[in-house]
Amino acid sequence: MRIIAITTPEFFPGESPLLACLLRLGVDRLHVRKPNADEAALRALLETLPVESRKRISLHDHHALAVELGLGGVHLNRRNPAAPAGFRGIVSRSCHSLAEVERAKGETDYLFLSPIFDSLSKAGYGSRFTIEELRAAGQAGTIDEKVIALGGLSTRTLREALTIPFGGLAFLGALWGDEPGRMDEQELTKRYKTIENEIRIYLSGI
């Protein structure tokens, strides 16, 4: 079960050490999503992150930086529908329906399906699926190891998500909370370890 962390959409003071902390903790992938950032600001952030961890970083915007800095992945979306020329790493994308998942699975290494539950980070961004629909999609093979759950994942919803055969879980609000600028490494580590432990406990009981 892969654990994926997604950055907040906006930069905040002290962000770089926290991202490096997540990489040290062993997050499977770090998705850097800064849709309003210019290329220079995004490069400045990425250059502060450990070189040895760059293969575990996926970039949502300014994909040319993935080639330039040796990042391991790019994430496709409406703003960036294709990987840059010369890129040889992991390609992922976002989907918001099961029909999209069926169309896109053969074209990507993995994809996000969202929102699974009501979003913690986007007001008014509610779940688009029932648990019954998702379980049926798992039984049909639409949801499998290439599909990553995103949206509203927290310690409250985690175990329900784990009853569906997703290949991983992506976290944003559960890690960063409402005031990421006040986050410190101790609190972030606590949040990450709580998620990791909940997953391990559940899977050990299957």
Disulfide bonds with the S-S distance in Angstrom:
none
